């Protein structure tokens, strides 16, 4: 029941022991040099100046309750091998100043459920190639800008819809290519097309237009048609032409 200080010099089984009897707290030094410190209640260590701990082997710490570490100034952690952190519940990291994470090799951020990146300004910089694989990719933004110093390519294998509800502007400084290959368009039902302003249509090749049904065309302004080449018109039905005004035909040949 009392306190004890013991020095045991038994050969091959030496011990040094300091024990507080009522609480059983104490220090034991065994024959091989192992040191066991038993503390039954609260333990406090006060170091007025610097402290240095050198461990040549492994360190293992088991904390059944909470663990709180407070560093008044800089905190430096250097790991020569692997670094693993396992959290069973929520995790939160708060940086009051700037934060920078550098991956000298490949890096991966993976979430089993949802992953959210929230920032007032988000920048993604890649010196090589940036790839994104997703079944559905959706962006909600008031303004979206893309600056490509080289080529900017969009390839849609199934469906491609581009809808501009207000203003659409496309500027091509040198070469503008809209389509390469065959174009096929079919519509069932009524189709209305209204063009407000000037329209220019250029065909640099053969154009064939077949209309199966009534064709009505009303021109309420100047109709100028210039043909450099052969003009052929075949009508296999009634041809009715009504002219109200001057009709001038000039033919050479």
Order of alpha helices (4+ residues) and beta strands (2+ residues): beta-beta-beta-beta
